[in-house]
């Protein structure tokens, strides 16, 4: 289940970032050099909002990982 949360978060983030590149209100894409490309102020807000929206998925995945690790540790100690 935790992998699913990570996969969903990754899909949302990557898809959103790809869409953001096509929006000139959010990004400036330099035709000369990728190093000159940057986020516009609306793009910075967009990225922050994006991270805030997927944070619960990442927190759930992290909690599930911790729970699974604790259960494995307990099983290991009980089997000894």
C-alpha positions as a printed Julia matrix, in Angstrom:
80×3 Matrix{Float64}:
  0.0     0.0     0.0
  2.8     2.46    0.81
  4.26    1.96   -2.66
  0.91    2.95   -4.08
  0.99    6.24   -2.12
  4.52    6.96   -3.32
  3.56    6.08   -6.92
  0.48    8.28   -6.81
  2.47   11.2    -5.37
  5.19   10.72   -7.97
  2.65   10.6   -10.81
  0.92   13.75   -9.57
  4.19   15.66   -9.13
  5.77   14.64  -12.42
  2.58   15.19  -14.41
  2.05   18.6   -12.86
  5.64   19.66  -13.47
  5.41   18.61  -17.11
  2.21   20.62  -17.51
  3.84   23.57  -15.77
  6.61   23.66  -18.39
  4.0    24.36  -21.07
  2.56   27.33  -19.19
  4.48   30.56  -19.77
  2.66   32.21  -16.84
  4.41   29.74  -14.54
  7.8    29.23  -16.17
 10.26   31.01  -18.38
 11.89   28.53  -20.73
 15.04   29.91  -22.33
 15.57   29.07  -25.97
 19.28   29.73  -25.51
 20.2    27.62  -22.5
 18.28   25.48  -19.98
 20.33   27.12  -17.21
 18.56   30.42  -17.97
 15.11   28.89  -17.56
 13.36   29.61  -14.29
 10.06   29.65  -12.4
  8.04   32.82  -12.45
  6.48   33.92   -9.15
  3.2    32.17  -10.06
  5.23   29.05  -10.82
  6.86   29.15   -7.4
  3.41   29.33   -5.78
  2.22   26.49   -8.03
  5.12   24.24   -6.94
  4.52   25.04   -3.26
  0.8    24.27   -3.6
  1.64   21.06   -5.45
  3.93   19.87   -2.67
  1.35   20.76   -0.04
 -1.27   18.74   -1.91
  0.81   15.54   -2.11
  2.29   15.82    1.38
 -0.54   13.76    2.98
  0.19   10.89    0.57
  3.87   10.99    1.45
  3.13   11.16    5.19
  0.83    8.11    4.87
  3.5     6.2     2.97
  6.1     7.09    5.59
  3.79    6.02    8.44
  3.03    2.72    6.72
  6.75    2.09    6.25
  7.41    2.75    9.94
  4.54    0.45   10.93
  5.77   -2.33    8.64
  9.31   -1.99   10.01
  8.02   -2.16   13.59
  5.95   -5.25   12.8
  8.93   -6.96   11.14
 11.13   -6.13   14.12
  8.52   -7.53   16.51
  8.15  -10.73   14.46
 11.91  -11.11   14.36
 12.19  -10.74   18.14
  9.31  -13.17   18.74
 10.88  -15.8    16.49
 14.13  -15.83   18.51
